[in-house]
Amino acid sequence: MKREDLTFQTGFRVSVGNDRSQGAVMVLAKGGREGGPDNRHRGADQWLLVISGTGAAVINGHKVPLRAGSMVLIERGDTHEIRNTGRGLLKTVSVYVPPAYKPDGNELSAGKK
């Protein structure tokens, strides 16, 4: 078993995981954004859950509104960007299947551990 009490500080941070899946926390400040038209996970699906705040996900050019309780599946290969469109912090938790990042936050190559 692996466990962590999550903290929500601005930025992206890999949390707990194993060889099959991985969790991460991302907090975007007002007006902040992560990703873009070239951002994609070639080897992992990403489940993004909004904990608090409002924003938008742009997935394969389609804009999807985000708010607390929103859950979005970003499939492997989908281009995507997450934007904070609200007045406060946008706090999210993501699960990657299989893992998409090394513990230091650098992205893994598709199919690598």
PEHU-V217705 format. One record per residue. N is the residue number from 1. RES is the residue in three letters. PSI is psi in radians with two decimals (NA if undefined). BURIAL is + if it has 9 or more other ideal C-beta (glycine too) atoms within 8 Angstrom, else -. D_FIRST is the distance of its C-alpha to the first C-alpha in Angstrom with 1 decimal. Layout:
N_RES_PSI_BURIAL_D_FIRST / N_RES_PSI_BURIAL_D_FIRST
This chain:
1_MET_2.46_-_0.0 / 2_LYS_2.52_-_3.8 / 3_ARG_2.57_-_6.7 / 4_GLU_2.41_-_10.4 / 5_ASP_2.01_-_13.6 / 6_LEU_2.48_-_15.8 / 7_THR_2.53_-_19.3 / 8_PHE_1.52_-_22.1 / 9_GLN_2.60_-_24.5 / 10_THR_2.34_-_27.0 / 11_GLY_-2.96_-_25.9 / 12_PHE_2.38_-_23.1 / 13_ARG_2.26_+_19.8 / 14_VAL_2.41_+_16.8 / 15_SER_-2.25_+_13.5 / 16_VAL_2.74_-_9.9 / 17_GLY_3.09_+_9.8 / 18_ASN_-2.83_-_9.8 / 19_ASP_-0.29_-_13.0 / 20_ARG_-0.41_-_13.5 / 21_SER_2.96_+_13.1 / 22_GLN_2.49_+_13.1 / 23_GLY_2.70_+_13.7 / 24_ALA_2.71_+_16.7 / 25_VAL_2.38_+_19.0 / 26_MET_2.32_+_22.8 / 27_VAL_2.15_+_25.5 / 28_LEU_2.31_+_29.2 / 29_ALA_2.88_-_32.1 / 30_LYS_2.21_-_35.2 / 31_GLY_-0.06_-_36.8 / 32_GLY_2.81_+_33.9 / 33_ARG_2.65_+_32.7 / 34_GLU_2.48_+_30.4 / 35_GLY_-2.74_-_31.1 / 36_GLY_-2.98_-_34.4 / 37_PRO_-0.30_-_36.4 / 38_ASP_0.01_-_35.1 / 39_ASN_2.15_+_31.4 / 40_ARG_2.66_+_29.4 / 41_HIS_1.90_+_26.1 / 42_ARG_-0.36_-_27.5 / 43_GLY_0.07_+_24.4 / 44_ALA_2.51_+_22.0 / 45_ASP_2.58_+_22.3 / 46_GLN_2.14_+_21.5 / 47_TRP_2.04_+_20.7 / 48_LEU_2.17_+_22.2 / 49_LEU_2.20_+_21.9 / 50_VAL_2.14_+_24.4 / 51_ILE_-0.78_+_23.4 / 52_SER_2.77_-_26.9 / 53_GLY_-3.12_+_30.2 / 54_THR_2.65_+_32.3 / 55_GLY_-2.78_+_32.8 / 56_ALA_2.52_+_33.4 / 57_ALA_2.30_+_31.7 / 58_VAL_1.90_+_34.2 / 59_ILE_2.07_+_32.9 / 60_ASN_0.66_-_35.4 / 61_GLY_-0.07_-_38.1 / 62_HIS_2.23_-_37.4 / 63_LYS_2.25_-_36.7 / 64_VAL_2.17_+_34.2 / 65_PRO_2.56_-_34.2 / 66_LEU_2.47_+_31.0 / 67_ARG_2.98_+_30.4 / 68_ALA_2.25_-_27.7 / 69_GLY_-0.21_-_25.9 / 70_SER_2.41_+_27.0 / 71_MET_2.29_-_24.6 / 72_VAL_2.37_+_25.9 / 73_LEU_2.05_-_25.0 / 74_ILE_1.87_+_26.2 / 75_GLU_2.68_-_26.5 / 76_ARG_2.33_+_26.4 / 77_GLY_-0.29_-_29.8 / 78_ASP_2.31_+_30.7 / 79_THR_2.50_+_32.4 / 80_HIS_2.66_+_31.2 / 81_GLU_2.44_+_31.8 / 82_ILE_2.27_+_30.3 / 83_ARG_2.45_+_32.9 / 84_ASN_1.96_+_33.0 / 85_THR_0.04_-_36.2 / 86_GLY_-2.98_+_35.8 / 87_ARG_-0.31_-_37.1 / 88_GLY_-2.81_-_33.8 / 89_LEU_2.53_+_30.4 / 90_LEU_1.97_+_28.6 / 91_LYS_2.21_+_24.9 / 92_THR_2.73_+_22.5 / 93_VAL_2.35_+_19.0 / 94_SER_2.58_+_18.6 / 95_VAL_2.25_+_16.3 / 96_TYR_2.31_+_17.5 / 97_VAL_1.98_-_17.4 / 98_PRO_-3.09_+_17.4 / 99_PRO_2.52_+_16.7 / 100_ALA_-0.27_+_20.0 / 101_TYR_2.63_+_19.7 / 102_LYS_2.83_-_19.3 / 103_PRO_-0.46_-_17.4 / 104_ASP_-0.01_-_20.9 / 105_GLY_-0.10_-_21.6 / 106_ASN_2.47_-_24.0 / 107_GLU_2.48_-_24.0 / 108_LEU_2.64_+_23.1 / 109_SER_2.70_-_25.9 / 110_ALA_2.23_-_25.7 / 111_GLY_0.15_-_23.6 / 112_LYS_2.76_-_22.5 / 113_LYS_NA_-_19.2
